[in-house]
Amino acid sequence: TDPFKENQRRLEKLFDGASTPDSSEETFVDDVEYGSDKDYRPSESESSISKDPVGS
């Protein structure tokens, strides 16, 4: 058997599995599980990255 064709078949299976939706639920619906949008508090600092150079 041709290893290229085997690999092609394997990839097709992989993509078919990945492209099939697990459920019809809206992906970005607010499920409140990790905090609702109304509870969102933006960071007070400009960024979470330290302004100190690395190694100081």
Secondary structure, DSSP 8 states (H G I E B T S, - for coil): --HHHHHHHHHHHHHHHHHS-S-SS-TT---STT--GGG----SSS-SS-SS-TT-
